Amino acid sequence: MSMIHLMVFGGKMIRYITGDILNSNEDIIVQQVNCQNVMGSGLAKAIYTKWPVVKTEYHKYCNKFTTPYDLMGKVQYVSIGDGRYVANIFAQLNYGRCHHICYTSYSHFETCLRSIADRCQSKTIAIPHGIGCGLANGKWEIVSDLIHLYLDNLDVVIYQKQ
């Protein structure tokens, strides 16, 4: 892994590095998920391939809610062992392959980040570069601004794949 650059806020640090988030050592790995009880591609597939419990618990959690929309803005923490968790953030109601549709809800993404900031103050956090921007078609400029706005006082590492 190589460091790209650092941004220091309030004594904590947001670091940008090149590396594989699946090999990270942080306490929390954050990923955006849809609310349709479908997990099958992108980073989600890589995560559940390494930690199958993430997909199992995601399905159980989705089934607890009456409608998919009821999941929006929620954060589900799934233990992957050794005191580490995957945080599934529900900021995407639907999914699809239409490149002209932004599936990321920035307002719900913001709600999820606020929740993480409140709950994970003493934890280290790994976030994939481009979260909510790949298959979900969000804009990284908006997403990264929200990350810096809400998580600037936490220890965060943003991973960019090589």
Stockholm file with secondary structure:
# STOCKHOLM 1.0

chainA/1-162         MSMIHLMVFGGKMIRYITGDILNSNEDIIVQQVNCQNVMGSGLAKAIYTKWPVVKTEYHKYCNKFTTPYDLMGKVQYVSIGDGRYVANIFAQLNYGRCHHICYTSYSHFETCLRSIADRCQSKTIAIPHGIGCGLANGKWEIVSDLIHLYLDNLDVVIYQKQ
#=GR chainA/1-162 SS CEEEEEEEETTEEEEEEESCGGGCCCSEEEEEEESSSCCCSHHHHHHHHHCHHHHHHHHHHHTTSSSGGGGTTCEEEEEEETTEEEEEEEEESCCCCCTTCCCBCHHHHHHHHHHHHHHCTTSEEEEETTTTTSTTCCCHHHHHHHHHHHHTTSEEEEEECC
#=GC SS_cons         CEEEEEEEETTEEEEEEESCGGGCCCSEEEEEEESSSCCCSHHHHHHHHHCHHHHHHHHHHHTTSSSGGGGTTCEEEEEEETTEEEEEEEEESCCCCCTTCCCBCHHHHHHHHHHHHHHCTTSEEEEETTTTTSTTCCCHHHHHHHHHHHHTTSEEEEEECC
//
